């Protein structure tokens, strides 16, 4: 049977092709419109450059590398804590009950209680190995975060002028973040109503302030003021707060009810996934700070030169993403 041209036009394929072409045309028109809006809206330019910067420096790979460092840092800190809890348990302290009152889930509190039941020799070994490992991996984590910020800001990492002070900051600031989470957990456990939720939401400010202190002492543009690190601190604080809320109000109960099914593998897999998200958040925050500062400087230079908000001579970021 001979198929005529009229039959092809009435079939479904030309209709699908026409729809595809229409969608492509709409997409191209949207890209063109966004490109036109770029000179007038700094937020549009920041969004495109943020995506481009993440692609240029392989942000996903850097986030995975930070997750690797964070995993061993967390393991060293866990060894140190377990050694200290062992001595607390020997002093007739109910470690498991105190852990639950401190806001830990039932599954984590049971693991803490089991880890505290160690002999005296094992406790000293845990403290010795944990202390050395914590210092070692903290320094490695600090170097990794410096390299991430150097890549995000497109600068060479300067030499570390005061290594002991930098190491002390690396050792103490993460502990301060853990203490904030523990305080919020204690408030949730001992209060009723929205007070616990309010305390949980408030610690996002603490996370943001901690990140401002950390990022302002990492490689960046030489002329960048403290305010240049606020956008990344907001993103990082909100991201950590979202993970914290998800863990406290959903994941903790799920892990407690299904720990018998998933066991240690479930806990380890969840921890690794969360560490990757934290590492990704560090990369995103550094990239956002660098991009916002770059766009702000370029717009200020164009305005001082009497060029207004005309776009720079470089190709549109939307075109470079293709």
Secondary structure in CASP SS format (residue, H / E / C, confidence):
PFRMAT SS
TARGET T0000
AUTHOR 0000-0000-0000
METHOD secondary structure of the structure
MODEL  1
X C 1.00
X C 1.00
X C 1.00
X C 1.00
X H 1.00
X H 1.00
X H 1.00
X H 1.00
X H 1.00
X H 1.00
X C 1.00
X H 1.00
X H 1.00
X H 1.00
X H 1.00
X H 1.00
X H 1.00
X H 1.00
X H 1.00
X H 1.00
X H 1.00
X H 1.00
X H 1.00
X H 1.00
X H 1.00
X H 1.00
X H 1.00
X H 1.00
X H 1.00
X H 1.00
X H 1.00
X H 1.00
X H 1.00
X H 1.00
X H 1.00
X H 1.00
X H 1.00
X C 1.00
X C 1.00
X C 1.00
X C 1.00
X H 1.00
X H 1.00
X H 1.00
X H 1.00
X H 1.00
X H 1.00
X H 1.00
X H 1.00
X H 1.00
X H 1.00
X H 1.00
X H 1.00
X H 1.00
X H 1.00
X H 1.00
X C 1.00
X C 1.00
X H 1.00
X H 1.00
X H 1.00
X H 1.00
X H 1.00
X H 1.00
X H 1.00
X H 1.00
X H 1.00
X H 1.00
X H 1.00
X H 1.00
X H 1.00
X H 1.00
X H 1.00
X H 1.00
X H 1.00
X H 1.00
X H 1.00
X H 1.00
X H 1.00
X H 1.00
X H 1.00
X H 1.00
X H 1.00
X H 1.00
X H 1.00
X H 1.00
X H 1.00
X H 1.00
X H 1.00
X H 1.00
X C 1.00
X C 1.00
X C 1.00
X C 1.00
X H 1.00
X H 1.00
X H 1.00
X H 1.00
X H 1.00
X H 1.00
X H 1.00
X C 1.00
X C 1.00
X C 1.00
X C 1.00
X H 1.00
X H 1.00
X H 1.00
X H 1.00
X H 1.00
X H 1.00
X H 1.00
X H 1.00
X H 1.00
X H 1.00
X H 1.00
X C 1.00
X C 1.00
X C 1.00
X H 1.00
X H 1.00
X H 1.00
X H 1.00
X H 1.00
X H 1.00
X H 1.00
X H 1.00
X H 1.00
X H 1.00
X H 1.00
X H 1.00
X H 1.00
X H 1.00
X H 1.00
X H 1.00
X H 1.00
X H 1.00
X H 1.00
X H 1.00
X H 1.00
X H 1.00
X H 1.00
X H 1.00
X H 1.00
X H 1.00
X H 1.00
X H 1.00
X H 1.00
X H 1.00
X H 1.00
X H 1.00
X H 1.00
X H 1.00
X C 1.00
X C 1.00
X C 1.00
X C 1.00
X C 1.00
X C 1.00
X C 1.00
X C 1.00
X C 1.00
X H 1.00
X H 1.00
X H 1.00
X H 1.00
X H 1.00
X H 1.00
X H 1.00
X H 1.00
X H 1.00
X H 1.00
X H 1.00
X H 1.00
X H 1.00
X H 1.00
X H 1.00
X H 1.00
X H 1.00
X H 1.00
X H 1.00
X H 1.00
X H 1.00
X H 1.00
X H 1.00
X H 1.00
X H 1.00
X H 1.00
X H 1.00
X H 1.00
X C 1.00
X C 1.00
X C 1.00
X C 1.00
X H 1.00
X H 1.00
X H 1.00
X H 1.00
X H 1.00
X H 1.00
X H 1.00
X H 1.00
X H 1.00
X H 1.00
X H 1.00
X H 1.00
X H 1.00
X H 1.00
X H 1.00
X H 1.00
X H 1.00
X H 1.00
X H 1.00
X H 1.00
X H 1.00
X C 1.00
X C 1.00
X C 1.00
X C 1.00
X C 1.00
X C 1.00
X C 1.00
X C 1.00
X C 1.00
X C 1.00
X H 1.00
X H 1.00
X H 1.00
X H 1.00
X H 1.00
X H 1.00
X H 1.00
X H 1.00
X H 1.00
X H 1.00
X H 1.00
X H 1.00
X H 1.00
X H 1.00
X H 1.00
X H 1.00
X H 1.00
X H 1.00
X H 1.00
X H 1.00
X H 1.00
X H 1.00
X H 1.00
X H 1.00
X H 1.00
X H 1.00
X H 1.00
X H 1.00
X H 1.00
X H 1.00
X H 1.00
X H 1.00
X H 1.00
X H 1.00
X H 1.00
X H 1.00
X H 1.00
X H 1.00
X H 1.00
X H 1.00
X H 1.00
X H 1.00
X H 1.00
X H 1.00
X H 1.00
X H 1.00
X H 1.00
X H 1.00
X H 1.00
X H 1.00
X H 1.00
X H 1.00
X H 1.00
X H 1.00
X H 1.00
X H 1.00
X H 1.00
X H 1.00
X H 1.00
X H 1.00
X H 1.00
X H 1.00
X H 1.00
X H 1.00
X H 1.00
X H 1.00
X H 1.00
X H 1.00
X H 1.00
X H 1.00
X H 1.00
X H 1.00
X H 1.00
X H 1.00
X H 1.00
X H 1.00
X H 1.00
X H 1.00
X H 1.00
X C 1.00
X C 1.00
X C 1.00
X C 1.00
X C 1.00
X C 1.00
X C 1.00
X C 1.00
X C 1.00
X C 1.00
X C 1.00
X C 1.00
X H 1.00
X H 1.00
X H 1.00
X H 1.00
X C 1.00
X C 1.00
END
